[in-house]
Amino acid sequence: MKNPLALTVCLFGVVTCAAMAVCRAAVDIPSAEPAKPVIESSAPATVDEVMLTTEYLSIPAGRSQVISVPKEYRELVTGWESSNEKIAAVDSGGRADALSEGTATLYAVLSTGQRAEYEITVAKLPDEPEPDKFTTAITANEDILQRNIDKDDEDKNLYALYVNRSQSCVTAYTYDDDGEYTVPVRAMLCSCGKNGSTIIGDYEIYFKSEWHALYNNVYGQYVSGISGDFLFHSVPYAEMDNKGSLEIEEFNKLGGEASLGCVRMAVEDTRWVYENCPIGTRVKIYDSTKPEPLGRPAAIRINGKGLGWDPTDRIGGNPYNSRLPQIIGAEDKTIAVGTAYSPRDGVKVTDTCGSDITESVSVTGNVVTSRPGKYKVTYSVTDALNRSNSKDIWITVK
């Protein structure tokens, strides 16, 4: 086939579209490895010589892709069509939404009267474990951990805890085939003592208490003793057994020096230590600038006065439990042909705790303001607590 017109693909969450034509709105698409072009020769000298081929794509159900023809042909596109909108719908900008399992053909309609074809196979989305939405912790090596759990070795603790003061990070390790604690399975953000007041060395957890009095008439939840008065505990509460009396200002210091020497963590992480690391669990505290194997978890901040609770506390009654990130200001719009448009203008995004995370939102779509049509734009965001939200809007150009 002489001079085939190749279609390049812009994957949702995978590839950044080629440069948009004049008047095309810039829309964010996360980047990754681009699809290989299938152009067999240079652009034809005249439009009449254009011949089209079929491109075959597979899209998981529930996902989207933005499809774009090569730059030299882009202004020939007048619209898009789908052979079966119940399987794969397509908007005026070439955004394909995979709706149900099956096969459909999408067409880029050109001003020459020709159509470029995409055969879309919509496959079932692979099963993935549901993320823990009550912690910012990073987890890994679950297969090795499960193997050790299945061993049920009563003579060996499942975990050892390593506290890097200089990086405000606690990493839990499980043991390898040689019985050494070398396999990282969980990283948790912490706050150690101000001015280096947290002890350094090797210790063992020696006591536990669900609530425990701390200095300055405050109380810690899910407490595990390290040595003497040095403890793992939650951010302080003003009242014993009152989960709504969290010291919010202190919570917002997690990830930096804040305590009088104890190792503070969010409630979900101190609960994890309390329930999974029994008395006798090894604790190593040290300073190192070397990156921790699982990295340092993100911090989540409570905006303003908050709700008085630790947002990671999964117990019933926590008002944060039902909260999600919010996408504000993204609304359907109708604009005239040639009007300047940016999908981020006027849009604000807040996380579960009400803090501004607008820069974290991803925007998927392709609004061509030089061409009348209906264009779908999706805003998607996941915050530090692994809680996600999305919103679809339609931009009508006429």
N, C-alpha and C positions, 0 to 999 in steps of 0.2 A: 504494500500500500504506500503510495507516494505522499511524502510530506504530511504525515499524520499530525493532527493537533493533539498535543498531550495535555492532560489535566493533572495538575499537582494538587496534593491534598493538604489541608490544614486540620490536624487532629485536635479535637477538644481536649485541652489539658496536655497537649503533646507537641504541637508544632506551631511556630509563628507564621502567619500568612505572609506571602510576598508583599512588597510595597504596594499600597493601595493606589488606584488611579486618582486623578485630580477630582476633588470634591468627595472622595470616599472617606468616611469617618474612620479614625484610628481606633481599633478595638483590641483590647489586650487578649492574647492567646498565649498561655505558657509555652515555653520553647523546649524542644528536645531534638532527636535525630530526624532530619527532614526526609520525606519520601523521595525515592529516586525518580527523576523525570523520565518519560518514555518518548521524548522527542527524538525522531530518527534523523532529522535533517534540519537545516536552518529554516527560518520563517519564509513562507512563500512570497514571491514577488507581488502577486495579486491575490485578492480575497477569493477569486474564483478557483484558485488552485488548492484551497483548503480542503483536506479530507480528514474525516474524524474516525477515531478508534473508541473502543470501549475499555474503561478502567474497572477493575474488580476490587471491591472493598469489603471488609468485614468490620462491623461496628457492634459492640455489646449493647444489648437492650438497655434503654435508659440513658445512654450516652449520646453525645453530639459531635459532629465534625463540620468544619467550615471548608467548603470546596472552592477552589479558585483555578481558573484557567491561567495559562502563562500570560505574562504582562502584555506581550505584543498583541494578544487577542482579546484582552479583558474588556475593552470598550465595545466589542462586538456583541457582548452578552446583553440580551434584553429581558431575560427572566429565567426562572427555573420551574420545572414540573416534576411530578412524581407519578409513577405508574400505579402506586398503591399507597395512599397516605395513611392507611391503618398500620402499615409496616414501617415505612420511612417517609416522614413529611419533610418538605424543603421550603424555605422561605425565599423571598425575592433576592436575597444576597447570597444564596448557595449554602445556607446553613442546613445541614441534614440532621434530623432528630430521629434516632432509632426507637421505635415505639413497641414493636412486638416481633417475636421470632418469625423469620421467613425471608423471602427475597423480593426486592423491588428494584426498579430502574429509575434513576434520576437523570433528568435531561437539562443541560444548559442550552437555552434557546438563543441562537445567534441572529443578528440582523441580516445575515446572508440567507436565512431560511433553513439553515442546517441545525442539527442538534448534536451536542457532545454527550456521550452516554456514560453513566456510572451504574454498574450493577452492584447493588448493596445487599449483602447478606447480614441479617441481624441475628446475632447469636445470643444465647443466654448469658447474662452477666455472671462471671465466676463467683462462687460463694467466698466471702471474706469474713473473718471474725469481726464481730461488733467491737469497736474501740471502747475502752473504759472512759466514760464521760465524767468521772469524778476525780481525776488526777491529771497532772501535767507530766507524770513520770514517763520515761522511755523504757520500753521492754524489749527483750531479745532472747534468742536461744531457748525458746519455749520447749523445743523437742528434747534438748538435753536436760532441762529442768524437770520435765515430765518423766523422763527416764529415771531420774534420781528420786522423784516422788514415788514412783512405782516400786522402787527398791525397798522403801520403807525401812531404811537402816536406822534402828534405834540408837546405835552407838555413834552416829555421826550427824552433826547438825547440817541441815539442808543449805544454810546460807552463812556467809561471812560478810560483814559490813565494813566498807572502806570510806572514810570521810576525808575529802580533800578540802581543807580549810580555805585555801587560796582561791578555789573555784566554786565554793559554796555548793558542793555536790556530794551526795551520798550514793555510792554504787554498791549494790548487793551482788555478790558472786555465789555461784554454786560450784560444786566440785567436778573435776574432770576424771578421766579413767584412772589416773594415778592417785585420786583422792585429794588433789590440791585444789584450792579455791581460785581457779583461773578463768572461769566462764561467767562473764557478766550477764545478768538477767534483768536488772532493774536499776535505773538511775533516777534520783529524786533531788529536787532543788531544796536547799537548806539555807539557814543563817547560822553562822558560828559566832563566837564571842567578839565583841569590840576590842580593838587593839591587841589582837592575838591572844585573848584570854582563854580560849579553848585549849585544853591539854593536848599534847601530842604523844603518841605511843601506842602500845598494844594493850587491849583490855578485853574484858568479857562482860556481857550483860549480866547484872547481878540481882536486879529486882524489877518488878512491874506493878503499875497501878493505873487503873482506868482514869482516875483524876488524882492530882497531887498538888499540894501547895508549893508555890514558888516564892522567890524573894519579892518584896514590894507589894505584898498582899494581893497577888494574882494567882491564877491556877492554870495548870497544864493538863491537857487531855491525852490519853494513851501514852503514858510515860514508861520509858525503859531506862533503867539506870546503867551508866557507863562506868563511872568510878566516883565514889564520894557524892558530892553535890552536882556532878556533871551528868546530864541526862539528855536523852532524846525526848522531846515533847512538842506539843502543838504550839502555835502562837498563843500567847497568854489570853485568858479570859478574866473579866473583872469579878465573876461570881462562880463558885463551885456549882457544877451540875447545871449551869445555865448556858446552853449552847448559843443563845442569842446575845451574849455579852462579850463577843470577840473584840479585842483591841485592833481595830481596823488599820490604824496607822502602823502598828507593828506587823500586821499581815503584809502590808504593802512594801515592807523591807526585805521580804524573802528573796534570797539571792545575793544579799550583801551582809556585812557584819552588823549584828543587831542585839545579840543577847549579852548576858553577863558571863557567858562561858559555855552554856548548854548548846545543844544542836537542835534548833527549831526546824520544823517542817510543817507543811499543810496537814490538816487533820487526816486526810485519806492516806497520806504517806506514813504518819506516825501510827495510825491504826494498822497499816500493813506490817510495820516493824513489830508492833505490840502483839499481833496475832500470829506472825510467821517466824519470828526470831526469838526462840525461848531463852531462858536463863542459861548462860554458858556460851551463847553465840559470840564468836570472835568479833571485835571491833578494832580497826586500825585507823588512827587519825594522823594526818600528815599534811605537808604542803608540797605542791608540785605544780609547775607550769605546763607540764605535759598534758595534752588533752586526755580526758577520761575516755574509756573505750566506747561508751554509748553516747558520749557528748553530755552537754549540760542542758537540762530541761528548760523550757521557757517559763517565765513568770506570768502569773495572771494577777491583775490589780483591781481592787475594789474601787469603783468610782464614787467620789463624794462620801456621804455618810453610810452608804450601803444599807444592808438589811440586818446587820448585827451578827450574821452567821459566817462561818468559814464556808465559802462556796463549794469546797470539795467534800463536805460532810454529807455522806449518802443517806443518813438516817431520815426517816419520814418526818415531815414537818419543816424541813429546810426549804425556805422560799426560793432558793436558787435551783432546786432540783428540776423544776419544770421550765427553766429559762433557757433561751437559745440566743445566739447572735441576732441582732436586728439590722435590717437593711432599710434605710430611711431615705426618702426622696427619689426613689426609682419608680417612675410612673409612665404609663402609656402616653405617647405624644404624637401629635400630627404636625408635620413641618412642611414648608414649601420646598420644591425642588431648588437645589443650590444653596439652601440654608446651612450654615456651619453647625456641626453637631459633634459633641463629645459625650460619650456615655457616662463619664465620671462626673460631669458637671452637676453640682447640686446633690450628689449622693454621699451619704454618711453611713458608716457601719460601726456598730458597737458590739462588744463581746458579751458573754453571759453576765459579766459583772458591771456592764454599762460603760466600760472604757472604750475609747476611740481606737478602732483597728481598721480604719478606712483603707489604709495602704495595703492591707492583706487581702482585699476582695479581688477575685478574678472576674473578668468580664468577657463573655463569649458571644460573638455575633459579628455581623458584617453589614453595616448600614451604608448603602451607596446613595448619597444625597443627590447625585446627579441623575438618578433614575427613579421614576415613580414606582412604588411598591410597598409591601408590608414586610418589615424586618423584625426578627425576634432577637432580643438581647437577654442574656441570662447573667445574673449576679450571683456568685457563689463564694461562701466564706466558711472557714473552720477555725475556731479559736483555740487557745492553749489548753482548754479542757476537752478538746476533741469533739466539741458540739458544733454541728453544721447547720447552715440554713442557705436557702437560695430563693431567688425571685425572678420570674420571667416578666418582661414587658414587651410591648410591640411599638415600634416606631413606624408610623405611616408617612410616607413621602408622597406628596401630590401637588 
